Structures are given as C-alpha cells and as structure tokens.
C-alpha cells in the first residue's frame, strides 16, 4: 500500500508539471503580454509606454521560456515561466495581475466555499442514497415508477433554472430567505439555506438514478438470494448487505470529490453572492486576471489528484479483498 501511494504521488507530480506547462502555453498562446496589459489597463487605445510600464512592474517584459540575451542558467531562470509559473509547483501562487496576494485570497475565501460545499455534499449524498434505496425497496410499484420519472425530470432541467426559480419563489414571493449575501459565523445560515437546497435538488436526479441502478444490480446477485433464503427481512437485506456491497462505485464519485469541495461552486457562489473560491475564479475571468486563473486551474488539478488517491485508498477500507501490489 505504501509503495502504491508513493508511486501515485510521483505520477501526480508529473501530471501537475504537465498541467502547469500546458496551462501556461495555452494562456500565452491566446493572449500576449501586450494583450494582457491592455485588458488590465482598460482598452486598446492605451499607449505603448503605459503597456511597457505595466509589463515591467509585473515581470511580463521577459521572454516566455528562453532568454537568449541572458547568460548561463539565467537563459532559463530569467523568463516569465520560471518567475510566474514554476512557483506554483511549491504552491506559491504569487500575486495577481492587480497586485493582490493570491494565497491570502485563497485562505480568506476557502471558508465561505466550504460553508456552502460541505452541507450540499453531505446532505445531498444522504438524500440521494436514501431516495434510491426507497425506490429499490418499492421496486415495481407506482412509487418506484413515479420516483424514476421525477429523477428524469430533475436530470433534464438545467441547474441555472433551479437557482433562478429558487430565488424567485423563496426570496421574492415567499420572502423566507434573502436573495444573496454572506455573513461570518452563524449569521451565514440564512444565506446558505437556499443555495444548499438548490445544490441538493440539482444533483438529486442524476445521482439518485445512478445509485438506484447500482442497488438493483446488487439485488440480482447470489448473496442477496442467499440472505433472503435465510429468512432475513427485506429491509435488512437492503441496508445491511446491498448498501455495503454497493459502496465501491459510490466511493469512486464521493471520496474523489471531497478535496474539490475547497474549490467551491462557480455558478452558485456568483448568483448567491458568496465570496468563495468559485466567485473568485469567475471574477478573475471577467477581469482577465490570468495569474489568478492559472493558480486556480493548478489548485483544482492538485486537489483532483489527491481525490483520486483517496478514492483508491478507500477501496481497501470498503472491500478488504482489494490489495495493491
């Protein structure tokens, strides 16, 4: 197990290096440093002197990967890639194009993102599994058919519709919750009720239907027939045996998603005015602040790799028969 984890971590480092280089190349293939300066300053009619000053202040006056004017190792170190992109590998996010400390912003905004993502993730997982088990328990009945229809309907509707409809119904018509906003501490609860509810509802259709399929597949296996032949009640077979044996595919999607909770939700945070990492990324895209966007892409890749490793480790906890050589 230890050698497997070390090997996966080494693979993850290689993937992060590739993501770093590819992201850097793509960003500067689309926008040159001059384009970035004009976008940041505010227009195409900016003088070249102002553009050059902006580039010098932020280190964009250097070559991208190779500096032929330098000597020795400075040919590689005196470049934009070495100064702005390589520090990401040690999680030094540096400063944004606007001059703000990106690491400080990430620490400040991680809390609001988790305040939204954790309840949505935990409650959503619980609701989806319970709803799927309920449909399997009443398999072949009108309740099962109605539940599948509801899942298909929920799956067919865009998540943006749930946000707009929820704000219109619960905030404007019923006035139960505020439209948007966020407060520190327990004062944030009334601002999080609606986005958490919307998040659970938007994921319920696809996940509950997927879990139902998993449970039905397990119900057709020999160990279920053996348990029934022993006289075990149906709810015991379902909750004690079927649920436990269906945990492997469920863990694939859930455990690997846990680290990504830190990244927040791009759409929900923007619509509900939550100052998390999701809205931070959207604001950076709108402001054409490529330093922030590159940092968030790299952080998301790192968290995704960690999630995959955690999912592999969780397999051995859910099924002791699995061993990594």
C-alpha positions in Angstrom: 0.0 0.0 0.0 2.8 2.4 0.9 4.7 1.8 -2.3 1.4 2.2 -4.3 0.7 5.6 -2.6 4.2 6.8 -3.3 4.0 5.7 -6.9 0.7 7.5 -7.4 2.1 10.7 -5.7 5.0 10.6 -8.2 2.6 10.2 -11.1 0.6 13.1 -9.7 3.7 15.3 -9.6 4.3 14.5 -13.3 0.7 15.3 -14.1 0.9 18.6 -12.3 4.0 19.6 -14.1 2.3 18.8 -17.4 -0.8 20.8 -16.4 1.4 23.7 -15.4 3.3 23.8 -18.7 0.2 23.2 -20.8 -1.9 25.9 -19.0 0.9 28.4 -19.3 1.4 27.7 -23.0 -2.4 27.9 -23.7 -2.8 31.2 -21.8 0.1 32.9 -23.7 -1.0 31.4 -27.0 -4.3 33.2 -26.7 -3.0 36.5 -25.2 0.4 38.0 -25.4 1.8 40.1 -22.5 0.8 43.2 -24.5 -2.8 42.0 -24.8 -2.9 41.2 -21.1 -1.6 44.7 -20.3 -4.2 46.4 -22.4 -7.0 44.3 -21.0 -5.9 45.1 -17.4 -5.4 48.8 -18.0 -8.7 49.1 -19.8 -8.7 49.4 -23.6 -6.9 49.0 -26.9 -6.1 52.7 -27.2 -3.6 52.6 -24.3 -0.2 54.0 -25.2 2.7 51.6 -25.7 4.6 53.4 -22.9 1.8 52.5 -20.4 1.8 48.9 -21.7 5.6 48.6 -21.2 5.3 50.1 -17.7 2.7 47.6 -16.8 4.8 44.7 -18.1 7.9 45.8 -16.3 6.0 46.2 -13.0 4.6 42.6 -13.2 7.6 40.9 -14.8 5.9 40.3 -18.2 8.7 42.1 -20.0 10.8 39.0 -20.1 10.7 36.1 -22.7 8.3 33.3 -22.1 10.5 30.1 -21.8 14.0 31.0 -23.0 16.0 34.3 -22.7 18.7 34.4 -25.4 20.0 37.7 -24.1 21.0 36.2 -20.7 24.0 34.0 -19.9 24.3 30.7 -18.2 21.3 29.4 -16.2 19.7 32.8 -16.5 18.7 31.8 -20.0 16.1 29.7 -18.3 15.6 31.4 -15.0 15.2 35.0 -16.3 11.8 34.1 -18.0 8.2 34.6 -17.3 7.6 30.8 -17.0 10.3 30.5 -14.3 9.1 33.6 -12.3 5.4 33.2 -12.7 4.6 29.5 -13.3 7.2 27.3 -11.7 6.5 28.6 -8.1 3.0 27.0 -8.5 4.7 23.6 -8.1 5.6 24.5 -4.5 2.1 26.1 -4.1 3.5 29.6 -4.1 0.7 31.4 -6.0 2.4 34.8 -6.0 0.5 37.9 -6.8 -2.4 38.6 -9.2 -2.0 40.9 -12.2 -3.8 43.5 -10.0 -1.1 43.2 -7.3 -3.1 41.2 -4.7 -1.7 38.2 -2.8 -3.4 35.2 -4.3 -2.5 32.8 -1.4 -4.1 35.3 1.1 -7.2 35.5 -1.0 -7.5 31.7 -1.2 -7.2 31.4 2.6 -9.8 34.1 3.1 -12.3 32.6 0.6 -11.9 28.9 1.5 -14.2 29.2 4.5 -17.2 30.5 2.6 -16.7 27.9 -0.1 -16.7 25.1 2.4 -19.6 26.6 4.3 -21.6 26.1 1.1 -20.0 22.9 -0.3 -19.9 20.7 2.8 -23.6 20.8 3.7 -24.5 20.4 0.0 -22.2 17.5 -0.4 -23.1 15.6 2.8 -26.9 16.3 2.7 -27.0 15.7 -1.0 -25.3 12.3 -0.7 -27.6 11.3 2.2 -30.7 12.3 0.4 -29.8 10.7 -2.9 -28.8 7.3 -1.3 -32.0 7.2 0.9 -34.2 8.1 -2.1 -32.5 5.4 -4.2 -32.9 2.8 -1.5 -36.6 3.8 -1.1 -37.2 3.3 -4.8 -35.4 -0.1 -4.7 -37.4 -1.2 -1.6 -40.6 -0.5 -3.5 -39.3 -1.9 -6.8 -42.0 -2.4 -9.5 -44.6 -0.3 -7.7 -46.1 3.0 -8.7 -43.9 4.7 -6.2 -40.8 3.4 -8.0 -42.1 4.5 -11.4 -43.0 7.9 -10.1 -39.6 8.3 -8.5 -37.8 7.4 -11.7 -39.9 9.9 -13.6 -39.0 12.6 -11.0 -35.3 11.7 -11.4 -35.5 12.1 -15.2 -37.3 15.4 -14.9 -34.8 16.7 -12.4 -31.9 15.5 -14.6 -33.4 17.2 -17.7 -33.5 20.7 -16.1 -30.5 23.0 -16.1 -29.0 23.8 -12.7 -29.3 27.5 -13.6 -33.1 27.1 -13.6 -33.2 25.9 -10.0 -31.2 29.0 -8.9 -33.4 31.4 -10.7 -36.6 29.7 -9.7 -35.5 29.3 -6.1 -34.6 33.0 -5.8 -37.9 34.0 -7.4 -40.1 31.7 -5.2 -38.4 31.6 -1.8 -36.7 35.1 -1.8 -39.1 37.3 -3.9 -42.6 35.7 -3.4 -42.4 34.0 0.0 -39.6 36.1 1.4 -38.3 33.3 3.5 -34.6 33.8 2.7 -32.5 36.7 1.3 -31.6 36.8 -2.4 -27.9 36.7 -1.9 -25.1 37.7 0.6 -22.9 36.2 3.2 -22.0 36.8 6.9 -19.3 35.4 9.1 -20.3 32.9 11.8 -23.8 31.5 12.3 -25.3 34.6 10.6 -24.5 32.9 7.3 -27.0 30.1 7.8 -30.0 32.1 6.5 -27.9 33.0 3.4 -26.9 29.3 2.8 -30.3 27.6 3.1 -31.4 28.4 -0.4 -28.1 27.6 -2.2 -27.7 24.3 -0.3 -31.3 23.4 -1.2 -30.7 24.3 -4.8 -27.5 22.3 -4.9 -29.1 19.2 -3.4 -32.1 19.4 -5.8 -29.9 19.9 -8.9 -27.8 16.8 -8.2 -30.6 14.6 -7.0 -31.9 13.4 -10.4 -28.7 12.1 -11.8 -27.1 10.7 -8.6 -30.3 9.1 -7.2 -30.9 7.3 -10.5 -27.3 6.1 -10.7 -27.5 4.8 -7.1 -30.8 3.1 -7.9 -29.1 1.3 -10.8 -26.3 0.1 -8.6 -28.6 -1.2 -5.9 -30.8 -3.0 -8.4 -27.6 -4.7 -9.9 -26.6 -5.8 -6.4 -30.2 -7.1 -5.7 -29.8 -9.7 -8.5 -26.7 -11.3 -7.1 -26.4 -14.7 -5.4 -25.6 -13.4 -1.9 -29.0 -11.5 -1.9 -30.9 -14.7 -2.7 -29.0 -16.5 0.0 -29.8 -13.8 2.6 -33.5 -14.0 1.6 -33.4 -17.8 1.8 -32.2 -17.5 5.3 -35.3 -15.6 6.2 -33.8 -12.1 6.6 -36.2 -9.2 6.3 -36.1 -7.2 3.1 -35.0 -4.0 4.8 -32.1 -5.9 6.5 -31.0 -7.3 3.2 -31.2 -3.9 1.6 -29.5 -1.8 4.2 -27.0 -4.3 5.7 -25.9 -6.2 2.6 -26.8 -4.4 -0.6 -25.8 -0.9 0.6 -22.5 -2.2 1.9 -21.5 -4.0 -1.3 -22.5 -1.1 -3.5 -20.2 1.3 -1.6 -17.2 0.8 -4.0 -18.7 2.6 -7.0 -20.3 5.2 -4.7 -16.9 5.9 -3.1 -15.4 6.5 -6.6 -17.5 9.6 -7.0 -17.8 10.8 -3.4 -14.3 10.4 -1.9 -12.6 11.7 -5.0 -14.9 14.8 -4.9 -14.0 15.7 -1.3 -10.8 17.7 -2.0 -12.6 19.6 -4.7 -15.0 21.0 -2.1 -12.4 23.6 -1.4 -12.8 25.0 -4.9 -16.4 26.0 -4.3 -19.1 26.3 -6.9 -18.6 28.7 -9.8 -22.3 29.3 -10.6 -23.9 29.1 -7.1 -21.4 31.4 -5.5 -21.7 34.0 -8.2 -25.5 34.1 -8.2 -25.9 34.0 -4.4 -23.1 36.5 -3.7 -20.9 34.1 -1.6 -17.3 35.3 -1.5 -15.7 31.9 -2.1 -13.2 30.5 -4.5 -15.8 29.9 -7.1 -16.8 33.5 -7.4 -13.1 34.5 -7.0 -12.4 32.5 -10.2 -15.3 34.0 -12.1 -14.3 37.5 -11.1 -10.7 36.8 -12.3 -12.0 35.5 -15.6 -14.2 38.6 -16.1 -11.2 40.8 -15.1 -8.9 38.9 -17.4 -6.5 38.3 -14.5 -4.7 35.3 -15.9 -2.4 34.9 -12.8 -5.4 34.0 -10.7 -7.0 31.8 -13.3 -3.7 29.8 -13.7 -3.4 29.5 -10.0 -7.0 28.2 -9.6 -6.6 25.7 -12.5 -3.4 24.4 -10.9 -5.0 24.1 -7.5 -8.0 22.3 -8.9 -5.8 19.8 -10.7 -3.8 19.2 -7.5 -7.0 18.6 -5.4 -8.4 16.3 -8.1 -5.2 14.1 -8.0 -5.5 14.0 -4.2 -9.1 12.9 -4.5 -8.3 10.1 -6.8 -5.6 8.8 -4.4 -8.1 9.0 -1.5 -10.6 7.1 -3.6 -8.2 4.3 -4.3 -7.2 4.0 -0.6 -10.9 4.0 0.4 -11.4 0.9 -1.8 -9.4 -1.2 0.7 -11.5 0.0 3.6 -14.7 -0.8 1.9 -13.6 -4.1 0.5 -10.7 -5.9 2.3 -10.3 -8.3 -0.6 -8.7 -5.5 -2.6 -4.9 -5.2 -2.1 -2.5 -3.1 -4.1 0.8 -4.8 -5.1 
